[in-house]
Amino acid sequence: RKIPASMLVEDVTLQKELSKESAVVALLSRVDPAQLEFIQEPPMGADDGTWVQLVVGDGVAVYLPLVGLADPAKEVARLEKQAGKLEKDLAACTSRLSSTKFLEKAPEPVVEKVRAEKQEAEEKLKAVSVRLALMKELLEKQVA
């Protein structure tokens, strides 16, 4: 399924060149060529969580509307399940690292591996939480 996209290109010359090749750009980026637009300013609502921004390069960004890309209710359920698993993994790592027996008896590489797993779980949980809040907000906007 092809999706609409807005491509922000700050350099007018580059924007003209890219728009000449819009069919190729659409094909390579898998967006709907009929709904690919080249813009000089971020789209309306770009900061309200209803768009995903992808930075392509210096002065070039692509905005994809979230509406229609994913079912917010299904995405909320999926993210809540993922957050629950990450919280469980994080709790397990925290528990192991708070055990003096584990810290005394486990080889240092094992302890470091658990520390790395804990840090990774924390980072993933933070990212999932941000995305979950965004999806819940989008879901509320659809209901309203």
C-alpha positions in Angstrom: 0.0 0.0 0.0 1.4 3.3 -1.0 1.3 6.2 1.4 1.2 10.0 1.0 4.3 12.0 1.8 5.4 15.6 2.1 9.1 16.3 1.3 10.5 19.4 2.8 13.4 20.7 0.8 14.9 24.0 2.0 17.1 24.6 -1.1 14.8 25.8 -4.0 17.2 24.5 -6.6 17.3 21.0 -5.1 13.6 21.0 -4.7 13.1 21.7 -8.4 15.5 18.9 -9.3 13.8 16.5 -7.0 10.4 17.4 -8.2 11.5 16.7 -11.8 12.3 13.2 -10.6 9.3 12.8 -8.4 8.3 9.5 -10.0 11.7 8.0 -9.2 11.6 9.5 -5.7 8.2 8.0 -5.1 9.2 4.6 -6.5 12.4 4.5 -4.3 10.6 5.7 -1.2 7.5 3.6 -1.8 5.1 6.5 -1.5 2.1 7.3 -3.6 3.4 9.4 -6.5 0.0 11.1 -6.8 0.3 12.1 -3.1 4.0 13.2 -3.0 4.3 16.9 -2.5 7.4 19.1 -2.2 7.1 21.8 0.4 9.3 24.6 1.9 7.7 24.6 5.4 6.7 21.7 7.7 3.1 20.7 7.1 0.3 22.0 9.4 0.2 19.9 12.6 3.8 18.6 12.1 4.5 19.1 15.8 1.2 17.7 17.2 2.2 14.0 16.9 0.1 13.2 13.8 3.1 13.1 11.5 6.4 11.1 11.5 9.4 13.1 10.4 12.3 11.4 8.7 15.4 13.5 8.2 17.0 12.5 4.9 19.9 15.0 4.9 20.8 18.5 5.6 17.8 20.6 4.7 15.7 17.7 3.5 13.1 15.9 5.6 10.1 13.7 4.7 6.8 14.0 6.7 4.5 11.0 6.7 1.0 11.3 8.2 0.2 8.8 10.9 -3.5 8.8 10.2 -4.1 5.9 7.9 -0.7 4.3 8.3 -1.5 2.3 11.4 -4.6 1.5 13.4 -3.9 3.4 16.7 -5.9 1.0 18.8 -3.9 -2.0 17.5 -0.7 -0.1 17.8 -1.5 0.8 21.5 -2.2 -2.8 22.3 1.0 -3.9 20.6 3.1 -1.2 22.4 1.5 -2.0 25.8 2.4 -5.6 25.3 5.9 -4.7 24.3 6.3 -2.3 27.3 5.1 -5.1 29.6 7.8 -7.4 28.3 10.5 -4.7 28.6 9.4 -3.9 32.1 9.7 -7.6 33.0 13.1 -7.9 31.4 14.2 -4.7 33.2 13.0 -6.0 36.6 14.9 -9.3 36.0 18.1 -7.4 35.2 17.7 -5.0 38.2 17.0 -8.0 40.5 20.1 -9.8 39.3 22.3 -6.7 39.7 21.0 -5.9 43.1 21.9 -9.4 44.4 25.2 -9.4 46.2 25.6 -13.1 45.6 25.3 -12.6 41.8 27.8 -9.8 41.8 30.3 -11.8 43.9 30.0 -15.1 42.1 29.3 -14.2 38.5 32.3 -13.6 36.2 32.8 -10.0 35.2 31.8 -10.5 31.6 28.4 -12.0 32.7 27.8 -9.0 35.1 28.7 -6.6 32.3 26.3 -8.4 29.9 23.5 -8.0 32.4 24.3 -4.3 32.9 24.2 -3.9 29.1 20.9 -5.7 28.9 19.5 -3.5 31.6 20.6 -0.3 29.8 19.2 -1.6 26.5 15.9 -2.5 28.1 15.7 1.0 29.7 16.4 2.7 26.4 13.8 0.6 24.5 11.2 1.1 27.2 11.7 4.8 27.0 11.3 4.8 23.2 8.2 2.5 23.5 6.7 4.8 26.2 7.1 7.8 23.9 5.5 6.0 21.0 2.7 4.7 23.2 1.9 8.1 24.5 1.8 9.4 20.9 -0.5 6.6 19.7 -2.8 7.1 22.7 -3.0 10.8 21.8 -3.7 10.0 18.2 -6.4 7.5 19.3 -8.1 10.2 21.4 -8.1 12.6 18.5 -9.8 10.0 16.3 -12.5 9.3 18.9 -13.1 13.1 19.4 
